[in-house]
Amino acid sequence: MRNLQETHLNRARASLRQALSWYGYLRKSGQLSSNPELAGLVKPELEALNSTLNKLDSSIIRIAAFGLVSRGKSAVLNALLGDKILQTGPLNGVTQWPRSVRWQPGGKVLVELIDTPGLDEIEGELRADMARVVVHQADLILFVVSGDITRTEYQALLELRQAQKPLILVFNKIDLYPDTDQGTIYQNLQQLGAGHPQAKPLLPDEIVMVAAEPAPMEVRVEWTDGRVSYEWETPPPQVDELKQTILNILNREGRSLLALNALIQARDAEAAIAQKTIDLREQEAEDIIWQFTKYKALAVMLNPIAFLDILGGTVADLALIRALARLYGLPMTSYQAGKILKTILFSSGGLLLGELGSSFLLGLGKSTAAITSGDNPSNITAFAGSAIAQAGIAGYGAYSVGKAAQVYLEKGCTWGQLGASSVIQEILSQVDQNTILYRLRQELGIKY
């Protein structure tokens, strides 16, 4: 298991280094420096890629606690730390901003615990933005509840699960509930905590019951002189099960968690770079597509030889894809362009294959008309009709290829042998059913 985790970590590092090397090439080649607007737009994403790689190298696992107000998020983290470092209190909203504390459980793994404000506090949009930033950084999420899940909590849980991060549901304040109520609430949390009606109930590692800051208890004291008094004492926190669960997860799949989160961040950063690039150069791309549409239509119309019609049209499509790739600053060889064209042909449901087939048939008719036009002038009309029909099909096909290539170049930047999406898929395909990462694999399957 440890060897597999190291493999996942190394694959993630290689994926990020490949991405950074390419964007470094763009700088050196002048494609970014010659376009200051684009360079400024993608600067945050490039910094995020560098930061993510540095985090991988430091091997610090970030665990963030989320929940509504008064659920005891800060108290849970304090109990894990064994000291009241994070401020707690009886009033709502004691935690106003995310706070981080280093934790080294078992003396081996280095963890950063992140405390967050309540998800349902005032200044909702600001808090939501903060939550998104923290979720993006976290490798593992603790969602703290203190009883049956409310409608607001369930909605917050669904939103957190959309971040594609492993999550532990922490049922806090169990000291306030009788054992029978605890059992009923636990069963409800098992089903609701999965966050999807089709998902399987939570595994034992995904839901833990704790009492981070137990309520004081009245204790009867009998003195030697016969006096009886009553005092209030606070029981010690009950978080050993949560601590052990976290340690088990970190030992079993901690490095894989690191790798997966880094790849998700890299995938999002690269997708944002592609989207910004395409948005900025939208008009230029449209001009290129229409230019190649006209060229292909004219070339096919004026060429009297059927086989050369099809070959010339295919060459024009490949040239269009390469032109778009150069415009967006993406590497593209003839071999890769050919592979993209095959993908486009299959994904278009046979539309372009139909174009090639129709072009071939019309091309034969056009060639025959051209050959026999000297004997019968009326064949010139047949030649023109075939040529115009074939040009229309070719032009429409070129435009379809161009628009499909835009989508592929935007979405396909994270695929390939070491692309972030490819390595994410690779890691999730190798996880064991008894791991918390397996839940993420299920959720991705449901989502896609």
C-alpha positions as CSV (number, residue, x, y, z in Angstrom):
1,M,0.0,0.0,0.0
2,R,2.8,2.4,0.9
3,N,4.5,1.7,-2.5
4,L,1.3,2.5,-4.3
5,Q,0.9,5.7,-2.4
6,E,4.5,6.7,-3.4
7,T,3.7,5.9,-7.0
8,H,0.6,8.2,-6.8
9,L,2.7,11.0,-5.3
10,N,5.4,10.6,-7.9
11,R,2.8,10.6,-10.7
12,A,1.2,13.8,-9.4
13,R,4.6,15.5,-9.2
14,A,5.4,14.5,-12.8
15,S,2.1,15.8,-14.0
16,L,2.5,19.2,-12.3
17,R,6.1,19.5,-13.5
18,Q,5.0,18.7,-17.1
19,A,2.4,21.4,-16.9
20,L,4.8,24.0,-15.4
21,S,7.4,23.1,-18.0
22,W,5.0,23.8,-20.8
23,Y,3.8,27.1,-19.4
24,G,7.5,28.0,-18.8
25,Y,8.1,27.3,-22.4
26,L,5.3,29.7,-23.3
27,R,7.1,32.4,-21.4
28,K,10.5,31.7,-23.0
29,S,9.0,31.5,-26.5
30,G,7.4,34.9,-26.0
31,Q,3.8,33.8,-26.4
32,L,2.9,35.1,-22.9
33,S,5.2,38.1,-22.9
34,S,3.9,39.2,-26.3
35,N,0.4,39.2,-24.9
36,P,0.5,41.1,-21.6
37,E,-3.3,40.8,-21.1
38,L,-3.3,37.0,-21.3
39,A,-0.2,36.9,-19.1
40,G,-1.9,38.9,-16.4
41,L,-5.1,36.8,-16.7
42,V,-3.4,33.5,-16.2
43,K,-0.9,34.6,-13.5
44,P,-3.0,33.4,-10.6
45,E,-3.3,30.0,-12.1
46,L,0.4,29.7,-12.8
47,E,1.1,30.7,-9.2
48,A,-1.4,28.1,-8.0
49,L,0.4,25.4,-10.0
50,N,3.8,26.3,-8.4
51,S,2.2,26.5,-5.0
52,T,0.6,23.1,-5.4
53,L,3.9,21.5,-6.4
54,N,5.6,23.0,-3.4
55,K,2.9,21.6,-1.1
56,L,3.4,18.2,-2.6
57,D,7.1,18.3,-1.9
58,S,6.5,19.4,1.7
59,S,4.0,16.5,2.2
60,I,1.8,18.5,4.6
61,I,-1.8,17.2,4.7
62,R,-4.5,19.8,5.2
63,I,-7.6,18.9,7.2
64,A,-10.4,21.5,7.3
65,A,-13.3,21.6,9.7
66,F,-16.7,22.9,8.4
67,G,-20.1,23.1,9.8
68,L,-22.8,25.5,10.9
69,V,-22.4,27.8,13.9
70,S,-22.4,26.3,17.5
71,R,-21.6,22.8,16.2
72,G,-18.2,22.8,18.0
73,K,-15.7,22.9,15.1
74,S,-13.1,24.8,17.1
75,A,-13.6,22.5,20.1
76,V,-13.1,19.4,17.9
77,L,-9.8,20.7,16.6
78,N,-8.7,21.8,20.1
79,A,-9.5,18.3,21.4
80,L,-7.4,16.7,18.7
81,L,-4.5,19.1,19.5
82,G,-4.8,18.4,23.2
83,D,-4.9,22.1,24.0
84,K,-7.3,25.0,23.8
85,I,-5.4,26.9,21.1
86,L,-8.4,27.9,19.0
87,Q,-10.9,30.3,20.6
88,T,-14.3,28.9,21.6
89,G,-17.2,30.3,23.4
90,P,-21.0,30.3,24.0
91,L,-21.7,33.0,21.4
92,N,-22.3,32.2,17.8
93,G,-19.5,33.2,15.3
94,V,-16.5,33.1,17.6
95,T,-14.4,32.1,14.6
96,Q,-14.5,35.0,12.1
97,W,-11.7,33.9,9.7
98,P,-10.0,30.6,8.8
99,R,-7.2,29.8,11.2
100,S,-4.5,27.1,10.7
101,V,-2.7,25.1,13.4
102,R,0.1,22.5,12.8
103,W,-0.6,19.1,14.3
104,Q,1.8,16.1,14.4
105,P,-0.2,13.0,15.5
106,G,1.8,10.0,16.3
107,G,5.0,11.9,15.7
108,K,5.1,10.9,12.1
109,V,2.6,12.7,9.8
110,L,2.6,16.5,9.6
111,V,-0.9,17.9,9.4
112,E,-2.3,21.4,9.1
113,L,-5.7,21.7,10.9
114,I,-7.9,24.5,9.5
115,D,-10.7,26.0,11.5
116,T,-13.4,27.9,9.5
117,P,-16.4,30.2,10.3
118,G,-19.9,28.8,10.4
119,L,-21.3,28.3,7.0
120,D,-24.6,29.9,7.9
121,E,-23.4,33.1,9.5
122,I,-24.0,36.7,8.3
123,E,-22.1,38.1,5.3
124,G,-23.0,35.0,3.4
125,E,-21.2,35.7,0.2
126,L,-18.0,36.6,1.9
127,R,-18.1,33.5,4.0
128,A,-19.0,31.4,1.0
129,D,-15.9,32.7,-0.9
130,M,-13.7,31.9,2.1
131,A,-15.2,28.4,2.3
132,R,-14.5,27.8,-1.4
133,V,-10.8,28.8,-0.9
134,V,-10.4,26.6,2.1
135,V,-12.1,23.6,0.5
136,H,-9.9,24.0,-2.6
137,Q,-6.8,23.8,-0.3
138,A,-8.0,20.9,1.9
139,D,-7.0,17.3,1.4
140,L,-9.6,16.0,3.9
141,I,-12.8,17.6,5.2
142,L,-14.3,17.2,8.7
143,F,-18.0,18.2,8.6
144,V,-19.1,18.7,12.1
145,V,-22.8,18.3,13.2
146,S,-24.3,18.0,16.6
147,G,-27.5,16.0,16.0
148,D,-29.8,15.2,13.1
149,I,-28.8,17.0,10.0
150,T,-30.9,20.1,9.3
151,R,-32.0,21.2,5.8
152,T,-29.3,24.0,5.8
153,E,-26.7,21.5,6.9
154,Y,-27.7,19.0,4.2
155,Q,-27.4,21.7,1.5
156,A,-24.0,22.7,2.8
157,L,-22.9,19.1,2.8
158,L,-24.0,18.6,-0.8
159,E,-22.0,21.7,-1.8
160,L,-18.9,20.4,0.0
161,R,-19.2,17.1,-1.7
162,Q,-19.2,18.8,-5.1
163,A,-15.6,19.8,-4.3
164,Q,-14.6,16.2,-4.8
165,K,-12.8,15.9,-1.5
166,P,-12.9,12.9,0.9
167,L,-15.1,13.8,3.9
168,I,-15.6,12.6,7.5
169,L,-18.9,13.3,9.2
170,V,-18.2,14.2,12.8
171,F,-21.2,13.8,15.2
172,N,-20.2,16.1,18.1
173,K,-21.8,16.6,21.5
174,I,-22.8,13.0,21.9
175,D,-22.7,13.5,25.7
176,L,-26.0,15.4,25.4
177,Y,-27.9,12.4,23.9
178,P,-29.0,9.1,25.5
179,D,-27.6,6.0,23.8
180,T,-30.9,5.2,22.1
181,D,-31.0,8.6,20.5
182,Q,-27.4,8.4,19.5
183,G,-28.1,5.1,17.6
184,T,-31.0,6.6,15.7
185,I,-29.2,9.8,14.8
186,Y,-26.1,7.7,13.7
187,Q,-28.3,5.7,11.3
188,N,-29.8,8.9,9.8
189,L,-26.4,10.4,9.4
190,Q,-25.1,7.3,7.7
191,Q,-27.6,7.7,4.9
192,L,-27.9,11.5,4.7
193,G,-24.2,12.0,5.0
194,A,-23.5,10.2,1.8
195,G,-24.8,13.3,0.1
196,H,-26.6,11.5,-2.8
197,P,-29.8,9.4,-2.8
198,Q,-28.0,6.8,-5.0
199,A,-24.9,6.6,-2.9
200,K,-24.1,3.9,-0.4
201,P,-24.4,4.6,3.3
202,L,-21.2,6.0,5.0
203,L,-18.5,3.6,5.9
204,P,-17.2,3.3,9.5
205,D,-14.3,5.6,8.7
206,E,-16.6,8.2,7.3
207,I,-18.7,9.0,10.4
208,V,-17.3,9.4,13.9
209,M,-19.1,10.3,17.2
210,V,-17.2,12.6,19.6
211,A,-17.7,14.9,22.6
212,A,-15.1,17.5,22.0
213,E,-16.1,19.7,24.9
214,P,-18.4,17.7,27.2
215,A,-20.9,19.6,29.4
216,P,-19.9,19.9,33.1
217,M,-21.3,17.3,35.4
218,E,-22.4,17.7,39.0
219,V,-20.3,15.5,41.3
220,R,-21.3,14.6,44.9
221,V,-18.4,14.9,47.3
222,E,-18.4,13.2,50.8
223,W,-15.9,14.6,53.2
224,T,-14.3,12.7,56.1
225,D,-16.1,14.9,58.6
226,G,-19.5,13.7,57.2
227,R,-20.2,16.8,55.2
228,V,-21.6,16.5,51.7
229,S,-21.0,19.0,48.9
230,Y,-21.6,19.2,45.2
231,E,-19.1,20.4,42.6
232,W,-19.1,20.8,38.9
233,E,-16.4,19.0,36.9
234,T,-15.8,18.9,33.2
235,P,-15.2,15.4,31.8
236,P,-12.2,14.9,29.4
237,P,-12.9,15.2,25.6
238,Q,-14.0,12.0,23.8
239,V,-12.1,12.2,20.6
240,D,-9.8,9.2,20.6
241,E,-11.9,7.5,18.0
242,L,-11.7,10.5,15.6
243,K,-8.0,10.8,16.1
244,Q,-7.5,7.1,15.4
245,T,-9.7,7.3,12.3
246,I,-7.7,10.2,11.0
247,L,-4.4,8.3,11.7
248,N,-5.7,5.2,9.9
249,I,-6.7,7.2,6.9
250,L,-3.4,9.0,6.7
251,N,-1.3,5.9,7.1
252,R,-3.5,3.9,4.6
253,E,-4.0,6.6,1.9
254,G,-2.5,9.9,3.1
255,R,0.0,10.3,0.2
256,S,-2.7,9.4,-2.3
257,L,-4.9,12.0,-0.7
258,L,-2.1,14.6,-1.2
259,A,-1.6,13.5,-4.8
260,L,-5.3,13.5,-5.7
261,N,-5.9,17.0,-4.2
262,A,-2.9,18.4,-6.0
263,L,-4.1,17.0,-9.3
264,I,-7.6,18.4,-8.8
265,Q,-6.1,21.8,-8.1
266,A,-3.8,21.5,-11.2
267,R,-6.7,20.3,-13.4
268,D,-8.8,23.3,-12.3
269,A,-5.9,25.7,-12.8
270,E,-5.2,24.4,-16.3
271,A,-8.9,24.4,-17.2
272,A,-9.1,28.0,-16.1
273,I,-6.0,28.9,-18.2
274,A,-7.6,27.2,-21.3
275,Q,-10.9,29.0,-20.7
276,K,-9.3,32.4,-20.3
277,T,-7.2,31.9,-23.4
278,I,-10.2,30.8,-25.5
279,D,-12.4,33.7,-24.2
280,L,-9.6,36.2,-25.0
281,R,-9.0,34.9,-28.5
282,E,-12.6,34.1,-29.4
283,Q,-12.8,36.4,-32.4
284,E,-9.4,35.4,-33.8
285,A,-10.5,31.7,-33.5
286,E,-13.8,32.4,-35.3
287,D,-11.9,34.2,-38.1
288,I,-9.5,31.3,-38.5
289,I,-12.4,28.8,-38.6
290,W,-14.3,30.7,-41.3
291,Q,-11.1,31.2,-43.3
292,F,-10.4,27.5,-43.4
293,T,-14.0,26.8,-44.1
294,K,-13.8,28.9,-47.3
295,Y,-10.4,27.5,-48.3
296,K,-11.6,23.9,-47.9
297,A,-14.9,24.5,-49.8
298,L,-13.0,26.2,-52.7
299,A,-10.3,23.6,-52.8
300,V,-12.8,20.7,-52.9
301,M,-15.0,22.4,-55.4
302,L,-12.3,23.2,-57.9
303,N,-10.5,19.8,-57.6
304,P,-11.9,17.4,-60.2
305,I,-10.3,14.3,-58.8
306,A,-12.4,12.4,-56.2
307,F,-9.6,10.9,-54.1
308,L,-7.7,14.1,-54.0
309,D,-10.9,15.9,-52.8
310,I,-11.1,13.7,-49.7
311,L,-7.4,13.8,-49.1
312,G,-7.3,17.6,-49.5
313,G,-10.3,18.1,-47.2
314,T,-8.6,16.0,-44.5
315,V,-5.4,17.9,-44.8
316,A,-7.3,21.2,-44.5
317,D,-9.0,19.9,-41.3
318,L,-5.7,18.9,-39.8
319,A,-4.2,22.3,-40.7
320,L,-7.2,24.0,-39.1
321,I,-6.7,22.1,-35.8
322,R,-3.0,23.0,-35.8
323,A,-3.8,26.7,-36.5
324,L,-6.2,26.8,-33.6
325,A,-3.6,25.1,-31.4
326,R,-1.0,27.7,-32.3
327,L,-3.5,30.4,-31.6
328,Y,-4.2,29.1,-28.1
329,G,-0.5,28.3,-27.4
330,L,-1.0,24.5,-27.1
331,P,1.6,22.0,-28.4
332,M,0.4,20.1,-31.3
333,T,2.2,17.7,-33.7
334,S,0.7,16.3,-36.9
335,Y,0.4,12.9,-35.1
336,Q,-1.5,14.5,-32.2
337,A,-3.7,16.5,-34.6
338,G,-4.6,13.3,-36.4
339,K,-5.6,11.7,-33.1
340,I,-7.8,14.7,-32.3
341,L,-9.4,14.5,-35.7
342,K,-10.3,10.8,-35.0
343,T,-11.7,11.8,-31.7
344,I,-13.8,14.5,-33.3
345,L,-15.0,12.1,-36.0
346,F,-16.2,9.5,-33.5
347,S,-17.7,12.0,-31.1
348,S,-19.7,13.8,-33.8
349,G,-21.8,10.7,-34.2
350,G,-20.7,10.0,-37.7
351,L,-21.5,13.5,-39.1
352,L,-18.1,14.1,-40.5
353,L,-17.7,10.5,-41.6
354,G,-20.9,11.0,-43.5
355,E,-19.3,14.1,-45.1
356,L,-16.3,12.1,-46.2
357,G,-18.6,9.4,-47.7
358,S,-20.8,11.9,-49.4
359,S,-17.7,13.8,-50.7
360,F,-16.3,10.6,-52.2
361,L,-19.6,9.8,-54.0
362,L,-20.0,13.3,-55.2
363,G,-16.4,13.5,-56.1
364,L,-16.7,10.5,-58.4
365,G,-19.7,12.2,-60.1
366,K,-17.7,15.4,-60.5
367,S,-14.7,13.6,-61.9
368,T,-16.8,11.7,-64.4
369,A,-18.5,14.9,-65.5
370,A,-15.1,16.7,-65.8
371,I,-13.7,13.9,-68.0
372,T,-16.6,13.7,-70.3
373,S,-17.3,17.5,-70.5
374,G,-15.5,17.8,-73.8
375,D,-17.8,15.2,-75.5
376,N,-20.9,16.7,-74.0
377,P,-21.1,20.3,-72.9
378,S,-24.1,19.6,-70.7
379,N,-21.7,17.6,-68.5
380,I,-20.2,21.0,-67.4
381,T,-23.5,21.7,-65.7
382,A,-23.3,18.3,-63.9
383,F,-19.7,19.1,-62.9
384,A,-20.8,22.4,-61.4
385,G,-23.7,20.9,-59.6
386,S,-21.6,18.2,-58.0
387,A,-18.8,20.7,-57.2
388,I,-21.2,23.1,-55.5
389,A,-22.9,20.3,-53.5
390,Q,-19.5,18.9,-52.5
391,A,-18.2,22.3,-51.5
392,G,-21.2,22.9,-49.3
393,I,-20.6,19.6,-47.5
394,A,-16.9,20.3,-47.2
395,G,-17.4,23.8,-45.8
396,Y,-19.9,22.6,-43.2
397,G,-17.5,19.8,-42.2
398,A,-14.6,22.3,-41.8
399,Y,-16.7,24.5,-39.6
400,S,-17.8,21.5,-37.5
401,V,-14.3,20.4,-37.1
402,G,-13.2,23.8,-36.0
403,K,-15.9,24.2,-33.4
404,A,-15.3,20.7,-32.1
405,A,-11.5,21.3,-32.0
406,Q,-12.1,24.4,-29.9
407,V,-14.0,22.3,-27.3
408,Y,-11.3,19.6,-27.4
409,L,-8.4,22.1,-27.0
410,E,-10.2,23.7,-24.0
411,K,-11.3,20.5,-22.3
412,G,-8.4,18.3,-23.4
413,C,-5.5,20.3,-21.9
414,T,-5.5,18.1,-18.8
415,W,-5.6,14.8,-20.6
416,G,-2.7,12.9,-22.2
417,Q,-0.2,10.5,-20.6
418,L,0.6,12.8,-17.7
419,G,-2.4,15.1,-17.8
420,A,-4.0,15.9,-14.5
421,S,-7.3,14.3,-15.4
422,S,-5.6,11.2,-16.7
423,V,-3.6,10.7,-13.5
424,I,-6.7,11.4,-11.4
425,Q,-8.5,8.6,-13.3
426,E,-5.5,6.4,-12.9
427,I,-5.3,6.9,-9.1
428,L,-9.0,6.4,-8.5
429,S,-9.0,3.2,-10.6
430,Q,-6.4,1.7,-8.2
431,V,-8.0,2.6,-4.8
432,D,-9.3,-0.2,-2.5
433,Q,-12.9,-0.5,-1.7
434,N,-12.1,-0.1,2.0
435,T,-10.6,3.3,1.6
436,I,-12.2,6.7,2.0
437,L,-11.0,7.6,-1.6
438,Y,-13.3,4.9,-2.9
439,R,-16.3,7.1,-1.9
440,L,-14.8,9.8,-4.1
441,R,-14.6,7.4,-7.0
442,Q,-18.2,6.5,-6.5
443,E,-19.3,10.1,-6.5
444,L,-17.3,10.8,-9.7
445,G,-19.1,7.9,-11.3
446,I,-22.5,9.3,-10.2
447,K,-21.6,12.8,-11.4
448,Y,-20.3,11.8,-14.8
